[in-house]
Amino acid sequence: MASRTPQNLVEKIAQRFAFGLEPGATVRAGDFLSIKPAHVMTHDNTGAVIPKFKEIGAARLADPRQVVITLDHNVQDTSEKNLAKYAGIQAFAASMGADFYPAGRGIGHQIMCEEGYAWPGTLAVASDSHSNMYGGLGCLGTPIVRTDAAAIWATGRTWWQVPPVARVTLTGRLRKGVTGKDVIITLAGHFNQDEVLNHAIEFTGAGTATLPIDYRLAIANMTTEWGALVGLFPVDQVTLHWLHARAAFIAKRGLAGVPSDADGAGAHPRLNAKRIDALA
């Protein structure tokens, strides 16, 4: 008999982005899934993903809109070798029609959040251990290896095992001067016996509503240092307010100059009022 235990948030999002599930199947922690994430981000390590992609035999991206490429790790290296590497990555992105953000544009994970790729209630992955950060916006973010990134480029899909979930209940309010980074460092310091190793962490409790998005992003980001694979916050009015504020900023700033801009009919293709209102 199928379990009647309600799914947690991680399981619900994983179910939504699972591919090829049997009819009536319910995703649970421990399940091995074929997933089709909304987005996959690679950064400087794109240079290592490209040959893996070609080894698969692929010539085109399965879905150019799924792919985000950023350059952010070694931007201070202006050697001929690194500049050639960066130029090669940019040329590859252009040839594939993928969204590309050059060196100096910002940290890749921040771009994922601030340009609406890490969207609440979706699954986004990156070939970087700190993709947990997307959980600060209620997006199930988790790291993948470069081979998996190449597989997503080629097929749109990869495999994922749903991790066990640890719940962290936050209560009260932070004192003045205490930040989100203090919270996660304290948690990692107190619970330092691998209690959450390879877990997904769901942050719950009335205390979450007192945390601004930048604190949530810092906490989610550093669940990596705590040993976790996911750090997920709920989507609430704080989230929606941040998204609306970000959309207003982008409306004044203008579009990012990437291929997906064409999908928005003049508006931002992801961060726009209609899409945000649909979350409420």
C-alpha positions as CSV (number, residue, x, y, z in Angstrom):
1,M,0.0,0.0,0.0
2,A,1.3,3.4,-0.9
3,S,2.4,5.6,2.0
4,R,-0.1,8.3,3.0
5,T,2.5,10.4,4.6
6,P,2.4,13.9,3.0
7,Q,5.3,14.8,0.8
8,N,7.8,17.4,2.1
9,L,8.7,20.4,0.0
10,V,11.8,18.8,-1.5
11,E,9.8,15.7,-2.5
12,K,7.0,17.9,-4.1
13,I,9.4,19.9,-6.2
14,A,11.4,16.8,-7.2
15,Q,8.1,15.2,-8.3
16,R,7.2,18.2,-10.4
17,F,10.6,18.0,-12.3
18,A,10.9,14.2,-12.5
19,F,10.8,12.7,-15.9
20,G,9.2,9.3,-16.8
21,L,7.6,8.5,-13.5
22,E,5.1,5.6,-13.4
23,P,1.5,6.8,-13.3
24,G,0.5,7.3,-9.7
25,A,4.0,7.2,-8.4
26,T,4.8,9.4,-5.4
27,V,8.4,10.7,-5.1
28,R,10.0,10.0,-1.7
29,A,13.5,10.6,-0.2
30,G,15.9,7.9,-1.4
31,D,14.2,7.6,-4.8
32,F,16.4,7.6,-7.9
33,L,14.9,9.9,-10.5
34,S,15.4,11.1,-14.0
35,I,15.1,14.9,-13.6
36,K,14.6,17.7,-16.1
37,P,15.7,20.8,-14.2
38,A,14.4,24.2,-15.2
39,H,17.9,25.5,-15.5
40,V,21.5,24.3,-15.4
41,M,24.4,26.7,-14.7
42,T,28.0,26.2,-15.4
43,H,30.8,28.8,-14.8
44,D,34.5,28.7,-15.6
45,N,34.3,24.9,-15.6
46,T,32.2,25.2,-18.8
47,G,35.6,24.7,-20.5
48,A,35.7,21.2,-18.9
49,V,32.0,20.4,-19.7
50,I,32.3,21.2,-23.4
51,P,34.5,18.2,-24.3
52,K,32.2,15.9,-22.2
53,F,29.3,17.2,-24.2
54,K,31.0,16.5,-27.5
55,E,32.0,13.0,-26.3
56,I,28.3,12.2,-25.9
57,G,28.0,13.0,-29.6
58,A,25.7,16.0,-29.2
59,A,26.0,18.9,-31.7
60,R,23.2,21.1,-30.2
61,L,21.8,21.8,-26.8
62,A,18.6,20.0,-26.1
63,D,17.1,23.2,-24.8
64,P,19.1,26.4,-25.1
65,R,16.8,28.2,-22.6
66,Q,17.7,25.6,-19.9
67,V,21.4,26.5,-20.0
68,V,23.0,29.4,-18.3
69,I,26.8,30.0,-18.6
70,T,28.7,32.5,-16.4
71,L,32.3,33.4,-16.0
72,D,33.1,34.3,-12.4
73,H,35.8,32.2,-10.8
74,N,39.1,33.3,-12.2
75,V,38.3,36.7,-13.6
76,Q,41.5,38.2,-12.2
77,D,43.6,36.0,-14.4
78,T,44.3,38.0,-17.5
79,S,46.9,35.6,-18.9
80,E,46.7,34.7,-22.6
81,K,45.8,31.2,-21.7
82,N,42.8,32.1,-19.5
83,L,41.6,34.8,-21.9
84,A,41.6,32.2,-24.7
85,K,39.7,29.9,-22.4
86,Y,37.1,32.5,-21.7
87,A,36.8,33.5,-25.4
88,G,36.2,29.8,-26.3
89,I,33.5,29.5,-23.7
90,Q,31.8,32.7,-25.0
91,A,32.0,31.5,-28.6
92,F,30.5,28.1,-27.6
93,A,27.6,29.8,-25.8
94,A,26.9,32.1,-28.8
95,S,27.0,29.1,-31.2
96,M,24.5,27.3,-29.0
97,G,22.1,30.2,-28.3
98,A,22.6,29.9,-24.5
99,D,22.4,32.8,-22.1
100,F,25.9,33.9,-21.3
101,Y,27.2,36.3,-18.7
102,P,30.8,37.4,-19.2
103,A,33.5,38.0,-16.7
104,G,32.7,41.0,-14.6
105,R,29.0,40.6,-14.8
106,G,28.7,39.0,-11.4
107,I,28.9,35.7,-9.5
108,G,27.0,33.0,-11.3
109,H,24.8,32.0,-8.3
110,Q,23.9,35.6,-7.8
111,I,23.0,35.9,-11.5
112,M,20.8,32.8,-11.2
113,C,18.9,34.5,-8.4
114,E,18.8,38.1,-9.6
115,E,17.9,37.2,-13.2
116,G,15.1,34.8,-12.3
117,Y,16.6,31.5,-13.2
118,A,16.4,30.2,-9.6
119,W,12.6,30.5,-9.5
120,P,10.5,29.6,-6.4
121,G,9.1,26.1,-6.6
122,T,11.3,25.0,-9.4
123,L,14.5,22.8,-9.6
124,A,17.7,24.4,-10.8
125,V,21.2,22.8,-10.7
126,A,24.7,23.9,-11.3
127,S,28.1,22.3,-11.6
128,D,29.1,24.0,-8.4
129,S,28.7,23.0,-4.8
130,H,27.1,26.2,-3.7
131,S,24.0,25.9,-5.9
132,N,22.2,25.2,-2.6
133,M,22.0,29.0,-2.5
134,Y,18.9,29.0,-4.7
135,G,16.9,27.6,-1.8
136,G,16.9,31.0,-0.2
137,L,14.3,31.9,-2.9
138,G,12.3,28.6,-2.4
139,C,14.0,27.1,-5.5
140,L,15.3,23.5,-5.1
141,G,19.0,24.1,-5.9
142,T,21.5,21.3,-5.8
143,P,24.9,20.6,-7.2
144,I,25.8,18.2,-10.0
145,V,29.1,17.1,-11.5
146,R,30.4,18.2,-14.9
147,T,29.4,14.9,-16.6
148,D,25.8,15.5,-15.5
149,A,25.9,19.0,-16.7
150,A,27.0,17.7,-20.1
151,A,24.1,15.2,-20.1
152,I,21.6,17.9,-19.4
153,W,23.0,20.0,-22.2
154,A,22.6,17.1,-24.6
155,T,19.4,15.5,-23.4
156,G,17.7,18.0,-21.0
157,R,17.9,15.4,-18.3
158,T,20.1,13.7,-15.7
159,W,19.7,11.4,-12.7
160,W,19.3,12.4,-9.1
161,Q,18.7,10.6,-5.8
162,V,16.3,12.5,-3.6
163,P,18.2,13.1,-0.3
164,P,16.8,12.5,3.1
165,V,15.3,15.7,4.6
166,A,16.3,17.4,7.9
167,R,14.0,20.0,9.2
168,V,15.4,23.1,11.0
169,T,12.7,25.1,12.8
170,L,13.6,28.7,13.3
171,T,11.9,30.7,16.1
172,G,12.2,34.2,17.4
173,R,14.0,37.1,15.8
174,L,17.7,37.8,15.4
175,R,19.3,40.4,17.6
176,K,20.7,43.6,16.0
177,G,24.0,43.0,14.3
178,V,23.4,39.2,13.8
179,T,23.2,38.1,10.2
180,G,22.3,35.1,8.2
181,K,25.9,34.0,8.0
182,D,26.0,34.0,11.8
183,V,23.0,31.7,11.8
184,I,24.5,29.1,9.5
185,I,27.9,29.2,11.1
186,T,26.3,28.7,14.5
187,L,24.2,25.7,13.2
188,A,27.2,24.1,11.6
189,G,29.2,24.6,14.8
190,H,26.7,23.1,17.1
191,F,25.7,20.2,14.9
192,N,29.1,19.1,13.7
193,Q,28.9,15.3,13.8
194,D,27.7,14.9,10.2
195,E,24.0,15.1,11.3
196,V,23.0,16.6,7.9
197,L,25.7,15.1,5.7
198,N,24.2,14.7,2.2
199,H,20.8,15.8,3.4
200,A,18.3,18.3,2.1
201,I,17.6,20.9,4.8
202,E,14.1,22.5,5.0
203,F,14.0,25.7,7.1
204,T,10.6,26.2,8.7
205,G,9.1,28.0,11.7
206,A,7.9,31.5,12.4
207,G,11.5,32.7,12.5
208,T,11.9,32.3,8.7
209,A,9.5,35.2,8.1
210,T,11.8,37.6,10.0
211,L,14.7,36.9,7.7
212,P,15.3,39.0,4.6
213,I,16.2,37.3,1.4
214,D,19.9,38.2,1.6
215,Y,20.0,36.4,4.9
216,R,18.2,33.4,3.5
217,L,20.5,33.2,0.5
218,A,23.6,33.3,2.8
219,I,22.1,30.5,5.0
220,A,21.1,28.4,2.0
221,N,24.5,29.0,0.3
222,M,26.5,27.8,3.3
223,T,24.4,24.7,4.0
224,T,27.1,23.4,1.7
225,E,29.7,23.9,4.4
226,W,27.4,22.1,6.8
227,G,27.5,19.1,4.5
228,A,24.1,19.3,3.0
229,L,23.0,19.0,-0.7
230,V,20.0,21.4,-0.4
231,G,19.0,24.3,1.8
232,L,15.4,25.2,1.2
233,F,13.3,28.1,2.5
234,P,9.5,28.4,2.1
235,V,8.1,30.9,-0.4
236,D,6.3,33.7,1.5
237,Q,5.5,37.4,1.4
238,V,9.1,38.2,2.0
239,T,10.0,36.2,-1.1
240,L,7.3,37.9,-3.2
241,H,8.2,41.4,-2.1
242,W,11.9,40.7,-3.0
243,L,10.8,39.4,-6.4
244,H,8.6,42.5,-7.1
245,A,11.4,44.8,-6.0
246,R,13.9,43.0,-8.2
247,A,11.5,43.2,-11.2
248,A,11.0,46.9,-10.7
249,F,14.8,47.4,-10.7
250,I,15.2,45.4,-13.9
251,A,12.4,47.4,-15.5
252,K,14.5,50.5,-15.0
253,R,17.8,48.9,-15.8
254,G,16.8,47.1,-18.9
255,L,17.2,43.6,-20.1
256,A,20.4,41.6,-19.7
257,G,21.3,41.3,-23.4
258,V,21.0,37.5,-23.5
259,P,19.1,35.3,-26.0
260,S,16.2,34.5,-23.6
261,D,15.4,38.2,-23.6
262,A,13.5,37.5,-26.9
263,D,10.9,35.4,-25.0
264,G,9.6,38.3,-22.9
265,A,8.0,40.5,-25.6
266,G,9.9,43.5,-24.3
267,A,9.5,42.5,-20.6
268,H,12.0,40.4,-18.6
269,P,11.2,36.8,-19.6
270,R,11.4,35.5,-16.0
271,L,11.2,38.3,-13.5
272,N,7.9,40.0,-14.4
273,A,4.7,40.9,-12.5
274,K,2.6,38.3,-14.2
275,R,4.9,35.4,-13.3
276,I,5.4,36.7,-9.7
277,D,1.7,37.2,-9.1
278,A,1.1,33.5,-10.2
279,L,3.1,32.5,-7.1
280,A,0.8,34.2,-4.7
